[in-house]
């Protein structure tokens, strides 16, 4: 090898060694989820599979087509036992989260569709790979079963993720750059705000919450009241309503009472109104009594995480603040919008400002939405700089 090339290679190697390893916590629906079916009973249609070896339950867009989506909803929804307060899979369904400690579960959500939103973290991972990072070694992820919240702590996720951060530090000798997106911000806040300060000082270089939903979002009210088909062609909101209501995590994403005033109406139907402080009654009124019980169990503390934090988020997008329903829960007469990233309200994105978190910086990316911000060139350059890999 020529001397100049050898020197360049050596410098690059040294730069990579000095850079922080990266740990990514994805958002809800932000990683693959696999299922195995064994003797399924009472399926919605005769053509729904009753037995199947491990396959991608999320995401495989073919399962979201009209007709097939009924089978998918029945396989992915959770059962809630009100007596024990616990959640479980449907009869005959076993699930697992692939690619923990790697990035193969978050880079692309549908492995057969490597474009659009399916290319979830691809741009970011590629940016780090271009600086010498190695997938599954110096850039990793902690995917999870996104149907659950921190209350269930499915698969002992909190301890497993802390152990993964420790391993990155031990393998590289460098503190971890912790990056999260959307509901991954809720998980990250829960983990970091409850971790010992000595642990954070030793293992964490900084936390970068991107489009964090740690204050919840008003959009969740529509999901519970009428379902949210999220624009999937040929699929009605009513088709997915029961499946969406079954996720423990969707309760975690409801508006945080520390950020919504007790007289601020977020749902109206006829002469009846509900505020974020009246959600137990709201669940009763939409004929979902279990919802009130589940809602009361979830953590909503927005205490200072006490780590160096750089919050990055899109703004300038119409984001639902409240809904006015018609004669029934299937008809929305009016959506009142405010600022945000199109999914998460500005007050939630900026909860750290409201709560006075220390060592925290906020930056808006005007015109970016909840997903597009992940591919913003300026943001990607900032992440490389924060990791010491620019």
Buried (B, 14 or more C-beta within 10 A) or exposed (E): EEEEEEEEEEEEEEBBEEBBBBBBBBBBBBBBBBBBBEEBEEBBEEEBEEEBEEEBBBBBEEBBEEEBBBBBBBBBBBEBEEEEBEBEBBEBBEBBBBBBBBBBBBBBBBBEBEEEBBBBBBBBBBBBBEBBBEBEEBBBBBBBBBBBBBBBBBBEBBEBBBEBBBBBBEEBEBBBBBBBBBBBBBBBBBBBBEBEEEEBEEBBBBBBBBBBBBBBBBBBBBBBBBBBBEEBEEBBBEBBBEBBBBBBBBBBBBBBBBBBEEEBBBBBBEEEBBBBBBBBEBBEBBEBEBBBEBBEEBBBEBEBBBBBBBBBBBBBBEBBBBBBBEEEBBEBEEBBBBBBBBBBBBBBBBBBBBBEBEBBBBEBBEEBBBBBBBBBEEBBEBBBEBBBBE
